[in-house]
Amino acid sequence: MQREQEAKIEMRQRVRDLQNQVDELKDLVNTLLSVICEEPDGVHSGSAPTIPGQPAHNYCM
């Protein structure tokens, strides 16, 4: 009986740990998707200034 309760407690802790890992990975994926989906030259989003003499495309910030 005692062993079964310990196993349940360990399982609950493991599930909590895995849920925390999933939540952290979701945040990371969302961050990466945000970075990937941004305009590479920043012109449309206004996040990067235009530099005279430099190409306005084909590079990523």
HELIX and SHEET records of a PDB file:
HELIX    1   1 GLN A    2  CYS A   37  1                                  36    
END                                                                             
